[in-house]
Amino acid sequence: MTQKMVILGAGESGLGAAKLGVKLGFEVFLSDAGNLTEQAKSLLNDMAVPYEEAGHTESKIFGADLIVKSPGIPDTVDLIVRLKEADIPVISEIELAFRYKEPNAKVIAITGTNGKTTTTLLIHHLLKIAGFNVALGGNIGISFAKLVAEGGFDYYVIEVSSFQLDGIEQFRPDVAILLNITPDHLDRYNDDFQSYVSSKFRITENLTSDECFIYCADCEPVTEELTKRKIEACLFAISASNKMSSSAYLDEGHLIFNYKFKNQGQNHKIPLTEISLIGKHNMINAMAAVLAVLSMDESISDILKGLKSFRNAPHRLELVAELNGVKFINDSKATNVDAVYYALDGIDQPIIWVAGGVDKGNDYTVLKALVKAKVKLLLCLGKDNDALIQSFGSDVDIYETQEVDELVAMAIQKSKAGDVVLLSPACASFDLFKNYEDRGDQFKKAIRNKMSTLKVQA
């Protein structure tokens, strides 16, 4: 008898699960409490998958042999609670994909509050440079299930969120990476940080001695949780400073790798000048990525090629241009104080800091010491800059504008060779822009226009 699969939610993960379910021969039905997009309807019709929107028909849902739910649906929702009480399996889309991937295909899964997208993109790039057939997806871009439905990959490099990990049972990546844990999404976890930590650590729960677990030893919530758990995997610690117990660390302008895996020792030293990424936190991401691909037997020569040629996703510490020795960096995605801290901390040159927008009730205290030590000028780009002015007015000169062109002209006028002009706003963008991408794009356009006027090649 054909098994019945019900998918809850018609986002990227739901549509990917539908595609995989059809390929596997399930009788698939999709149900969404909201309205489906025309694109989603078209895709479902093309697959001959019946669906409903703006509500759930419980008789159809409770008749399922398996439920695949959207990561956006909490386990505490009444429907999910009753499904579990009825002993109907409820899993996440990444669990479904893992169960049906090619047996020999390797999975590298990356999670963490910050940095997981950069690390995922870098690992994918390093494996591609080495000539492997590698898929990129998960919480970034294409769903894991859709990738598995397409098939034919040697590696699946997937970013995974805590919401996705909440729905796993057998999910066991060959390499699991946990970069850091800071308070986030706590509304999903009843404002309980420990519940969020436990959710992130689900990435380790099925690991055996055949798999690797890479974690950041500089993150106290991670190291504290490790003392409470027995993880069977081969453990690789990475650190920006701790040389004594780390498999990889940052030391005097180099990334140092000194570790043993499968009874073979490895020692490598990579100059930071060979890495295209910017900032200390991105060196943590780079160490995690390099360890992941080294464990897959990639050569250090291919890794060096990949590190130098990698380009990060737009708006994440993106080097836009250099003019007369001044670097312009677009970090428009830094819409919170934590992200700005990483940006300021990772740049060693004098900084002209561009910040502002819709303040989220930010506490800027954590940035005070960095601003005093590194920032020579604060340019506020926003309609209401009172919070920034009150926080830093006694520490640094501040100028305000609501025009990107004026901002760039001012930055050029006030800077000198060796400076960095850093757009890292700490705020949402909706006062002057459509979103953070629009803000970053306008910043880049203004720089390139100015350079064109000055007849300099960006």
C-alpha positions in Angstrom: 0.0 0.0 0.0 1.3 3.5 -0.9 2.3 5.5 2.1 0.6 8.9 2.7 2.8 11.9 3.3 1.3 15.2 4.4 3.5 18.3 4.2 2.6 21.3 6.3 3.8 24.5 4.8 4.5 25.5 1.2 7.8 27.3 1.6 11.1 26.2 0.1 11.4 23.2 2.4 7.7 22.1 1.9 8.0 22.3 -1.9 11.3 20.4 -1.8 9.8 17.7 0.4 6.9 17.4 -2.0 9.3 16.9 -4.9 11.2 14.2 -3.0 8.0 12.6 -1.8 6.7 12.3 -5.3 10.0 10.8 -6.5 9.9 8.2 -3.7 6.4 7.2 -4.6 4.6 8.6 -1.6 1.0 9.8 -1.9 1.7 13.4 -1.2 -0.7 16.1 0.1 0.3 19.6 1.0 -1.6 21.8 3.5 -0.9 25.4 4.4 -2.7 27.6 6.9 -1.8 30.7 4.8 -2.2 31.5 1.2 0.1 29.9 -1.4 2.0 32.0 -3.9 1.1 31.5 -7.6 4.6 30.0 -8.1 4.0 27.4 -5.4 0.6 26.5 -6.9 2.2 26.1 -10.3 5.0 23.9 -9.0 2.5 21.7 -7.1 0.3 21.4 -10.1 3.2 20.4 -12.3 4.0 17.6 -9.8 0.3 16.6 -9.6 0.4 17.2 -5.9 -3.0 18.0 -4.4 -3.0 20.9 -1.9 -5.1 23.2 0.2 -4.5 26.8 1.5 -5.9 29.1 4.2 -6.6 26.3 6.5 -6.1 22.6 7.4 -8.5 19.7 6.7 -7.7 17.6 9.8 -9.2 14.4 8.4 -6.7 14.4 5.6 -3.8 15.3 7.9 -4.6 12.8 10.6 -4.8 10.1 7.9 -1.1 10.5 7.1 1.6 7.9 7.7 4.2 10.7 7.9 4.1 14.4 8.5 6.8 16.7 7.2 6.4 20.2 8.8 7.8 23.5 7.9 10.6 24.7 10.2 8.5 27.8 10.8 5.8 25.8 12.6 6.7 25.4 16.4 6.2 22.0 18.1 3.9 23.7 20.5 1.2 24.4 17.9 -1.9 22.5 18.9 -2.1 20.6 15.6 1.5 19.3 16.0 0.9 18.3 19.7 -2.2 16.3 18.7 -0.4 14.6 15.8 2.3 13.5 18.1 -0.2 12.3 20.7 -1.8 10.2 17.9 1.7 8.6 17.2 1.9 10.1 13.7 5.6 10.7 13.0 6.3 14.5 12.5 9.7 15.2 11.1 11.6 18.1 9.4 12.4 18.3 5.8 16.2 17.8 6.5 15.3 14.6 8.3 13.3 13.4 5.2 16.2 14.3 2.9 18.8 12.6 5.0 16.9 9.3 5.1 16.7 9.1 1.3 20.0 10.7 0.1 22.4 8.5 -1.8 24.1 6.1 0.6 27.6 7.1 -0.3 27.0 10.8 -0.5 28.6 12.8 2.4 26.8 15.5 4.4 28.5 18.5 5.9 26.0 20.5 8.1 26.7 23.9 9.6 24.8 25.6 12.4 25.4 28.5 14.7 23.8 31.8 15.6 26.2 33.8 13.4 28.6 32.9 10.6 26.9 29.8 9.3 26.1 31.2 5.8 29.7 32.3 5.2 31.0 29.0 6.4 28.6 27.0 4.3 29.4 29.0 1.2 33.2 28.6 1.8 33.0 24.9 2.3 31.0 24.5 -0.9 33.5 26.7 -2.8 36.5 24.7 -1.5 35.0 21.4 -2.5 34.1 22.7 -6.0 37.6 24.0 -6.5 38.8 20.4 -5.7 36.6 19.1 -8.5 33.8 17.4 -6.5 30.2 17.3 -7.5 28.8 19.3 -4.5 25.4 20.6 -3.6 24.7 23.8 -1.6 21.5 24.4 0.3 19.5 23.8 3.4 18.6 27.0 5.3 20.4 28.9 2.5 18.9 28.7 -1.0 17.7 25.3 -2.2 16.1 22.9 0.3 18.1 19.7 1.2 15.1 17.6 0.1 15.0 19.2 -3.4 18.7 18.6 -3.8 18.3 14.9 -2.9 15.4 14.6 -5.3 17.7 15.9 -8.1 20.5 13.6 -6.9 23.9 12.8 -8.3 26.0 14.7 -5.7 29.2 13.5 -3.9 28.6 16.0 -1.1 25.7 18.0 0.4 26.9 21.1 2.1 23.9 22.4 4.1 23.2 25.3 6.5 20.8 24.1 9.2 18.8 26.2 11.7 17.7 25.3 15.2 14.1 25.1 13.8 15.2 22.5 11.3 17.1 20.5 13.9 14.1 20.4 16.2 12.5 17.9 13.8 15.3 15.4 13.3 15.4 11.7 14.4 18.2 10.0 12.4 20.0 13.0 10.9 23.7 12.3 11.2 26.1 14.5 9.1 29.6 13.2 8.3 30.8 16.6 9.5 28.8 18.7 12.0 29.9 22.3 12.6 28.6 24.5 15.5 30.1 27.9 15.3 28.6 29.8 18.2 25.5 30.3 20.3 24.2 33.7 21.3 20.6 34.6 22.4 18.4 34.5 19.3 14.9 33.3 18.4 14.1 33.0 22.1 10.4 33.6 21.5 10.4 30.2 19.9 11.9 28.6 23.1 9.8 30.3 25.8 12.6 32.8 26.4 14.7 30.0 27.7 18.3 30.2 26.4 19.1 26.7 27.5 16.4 25.3 25.3 17.9 27.2 22.4 21.3 25.8 23.2 19.9 22.2 23.4 18.2 22.7 20.0 21.5 23.7 18.4 23.3 20.7 20.0 20.8 18.4 18.4 23.2 18.4 15.4 25.5 16.1 17.5 23.0 13.7 18.9 23.4 10.8 16.4 27.1 11.2 15.7 29.4 8.2 16.1 33.2 7.9 16.1 33.1 7.8 12.3 32.0 11.5 12.2 33.5 14.8 13.0 32.2 17.6 15.3 33.9 21.0 14.8 33.1 23.7 17.4 34.3 27.1 18.5 36.2 26.9 21.8 35.9 30.7 22.2 32.1 30.4 22.7 31.3 29.8 26.4 27.7 28.5 25.9 29.2 25.9 23.5 32.1 24.8 25.8 29.9 24.8 28.9 27.3 22.5 27.1 30.1 20.2 26.0 30.9 19.4 29.6 27.4 18.1 30.1 27.4 15.8 27.0 29.1 12.7 25.8 29.6 13.1 22.1 31.0 10.1 20.3 32.4 12.0 17.3 36.0 13.1 16.7 36.1 16.5 18.3 37.9 19.4 16.6 38.1 22.7 18.6 38.8 26.0 16.8 39.9 29.2 18.5 41.1 32.7 17.7 43.6 32.5 20.7 43.7 29.2 22.6 46.7 27.2 21.3 46.8 24.6 23.9 43.7 22.5 23.2 42.6 23.5 19.8 42.9 21.7 16.5 43.1 25.0 14.7 43.9 28.5 16.0 44.9 32.0 14.9 48.5 32.9 15.7 50.7 35.8 14.4 49.1 36.3 11.1 48.5 32.6 10.3 45.9 30.0 10.7 47.6 27.0 12.4 46.2 23.5 12.0 47.5 20.8 14.3 45.3 17.8 14.7 44.8 14.0 14.3 42.0 12.3 12.4 41.7 8.6 11.7 45.1 8.1 13.4 46.8 10.4 11.0 48.4 13.7 12.1 48.0 16.9 10.1 50.0 20.1 10.4 49.4 23.1 8.2 50.1 26.8 8.4 48.1 29.3 6.2 49.0 33.0 6.1 46.0 35.3 6.5 47.2 37.1 3.4 46.1 34.0 1.4 42.5 34.3 2.7 40.0 36.7 1.0 37.7 37.0 4.0 37.9 40.0 6.4 37.7 40.0 10.2 38.7 37.8 13.1 35.3 36.1 13.3 35.7 35.1 9.7 39.0 33.4 10.5 36.9 31.2 12.8 34.6 30.5 9.9 37.7 29.8 7.7 39.2 27.4 10.2 35.9 25.4 10.4 35.7 25.2 6.7 39.3 24.1 6.2 39.0 21.4 8.9 35.8 20.2 7.3 37.3 19.7 3.9 40.6 18.4 5.2 38.6 15.6 6.9 37.3 14.8 3.4 40.9 14.3 2.2 41.1 17.5 0.1 44.6 18.6 -0.6 46.0 21.7 1.0 47.0 23.1 -2.4 43.3 23.1 -3.5 42.3 24.6 -0.2 44.7 27.5 -0.7 43.4 28.1 -4.2 39.8 28.2 -2.8 40.6 30.4 0.2 42.1 33.1 -2.1 39.4 33.0 -4.8 36.4 32.8 -2.5 33.9 35.7 -2.5 31.5 36.0 0.4 27.8 36.6 0.0 26.9 40.2 -0.8 26.5 42.6 2.2 28.6 40.5 4.6 31.9 42.3 5.1 32.1 42.6 1.3 35.1 44.5 0.0 33.6 46.9 -2.5 36.6 48.9 -3.7 39.9 50.5 -2.7 40.5 54.2 -3.5 43.8 55.9 -2.8 44.6 53.3 -0.1 41.2 53.5 1.5 39.1 50.3 1.6 35.3 50.5 1.4 33.5 47.6 3.0 29.8 46.8 2.7 28.4 45.0 5.8 24.8 46.1 5.4 23.5 42.8 6.7 24.9 43.7 10.1 21.5 44.8 11.5 22.3 44.1 15.2 25.0 45.0 17.7 26.6 41.6 17.8 27.3 41.6 14.1 28.8 45.1 14.3 31.0 44.0 17.2 32.5 41.2 15.0 33.0 43.7 12.2 34.8 46.4 14.3 36.8 43.8 16.2 38.1 42.2 13.0 39.5 45.3 11.4 42.9 46.5 12.5 43.0 49.8 10.5 41.4 53.1 11.5 37.7 53.0 10.8 35.2 55.5 9.4 32.1 53.7 10.7 28.8 54.1 8.8 25.8 53.2 11.0 22.1 54.0 11.6 18.6 53.2 10.4 15.7 51.9 12.4 17.1 51.3 15.9 15.8 48.1 17.6 16.3 49.4 21.1 20.0 48.6 20.8 22.3 48.6 23.8 25.5 49.9 22.3 27.5 49.5 25.6 29.4 46.5 24.3 30.7 48.6 21.4 32.1 51.5 23.5 35.6 50.2 23.9 36.0 49.2 20.3 34.7 52.5 19.0 37.1 54.4 21.3 40.0 52.3 20.1 39.3 52.0 16.4 36.8 54.4 15.1 38.0 57.8 13.9 34.7 59.1 12.6 31.0 58.0 12.8 28.8 58.8 9.8 25.1 58.3 10.7 22.9 57.3 7.8 19.3 57.4 9.1 16.3 59.6 9.9 16.7 59.3 13.7 20.2 59.0 15.0 19.6 60.0 18.6 20.6 56.7 20.1 23.9 56.5 18.3 24.7 60.2 19.1 23.9 59.7 22.8 26.0 56.5 22.9 29.1 57.7 21.1 28.9 61.5 20.9 31.6 61.9 23.6 33.9 59.4 22.0 34.1 60.3 18.3 33.1 63.0 15.9 29.7 62.4 14.3 28.2 63.6 11.0 24.6 62.9 9.9 23.1 62.5 6.4 20.2 60.8 4.7 21.8 60.7 1.3 24.1 57.9 0.2 25.9 60.0 -2.3 26.6 62.6 0.2 27.8 60.0 2.7 30.3 58.5 0.2 31.6 62.0 -0.7 32.0 62.8 3.0 33.8 59.5 3.7 36.3 60.1 0.8 36.9 63.7 2.1 37.5 62.6 5.7 39.6 59.5 5.0 43.3 58.9 4.2 45.4 56.0 3.0 45.2 53.1 5.4 41.6 53.8 6.6 38.6 51.6 6.2 35.2 53.0 5.5 32.8 50.4 7.0 29.0 50.3 6.4 27.9 48.2 9.4 24.6 49.8 10.5 23.5 47.9 13.7 20.0 48.9 12.6 17.2 47.9 10.2 17.1 49.7 6.9 13.4 50.5 6.5 13.6 54.3 7.2 15.5 55.1 3.9 15.7 51.8 2.0 13.6 48.8 1.0 15.7 46.3 2.9 19.4 45.7 3.9 20.2 44.6 0.3 18.9 47.8 -1.1 21.0 49.8 1.4 24.1 47.8 0.5 23.5 48.1 -3.2 23.0 51.8 -3.0 26.2 52.2 -1.0 28.2 50.1 -3.6 26.6 52.1 -6.5 27.5 55.4 -4.9 31.1 54.3 -4.4 31.5 53.1 -8.0 29.8 56.2 -9.4 32.3 58.4 -7.4 35.2 56.3 -8.6 34.0 56.6 -12.2 33.8 60.4 -11.8 37.4 60.3 -10.4 38.3 58.0 -13.3 39.4 55.2 -11.0 38.7 51.5 -11.7 36.8 49.9 -8.8 
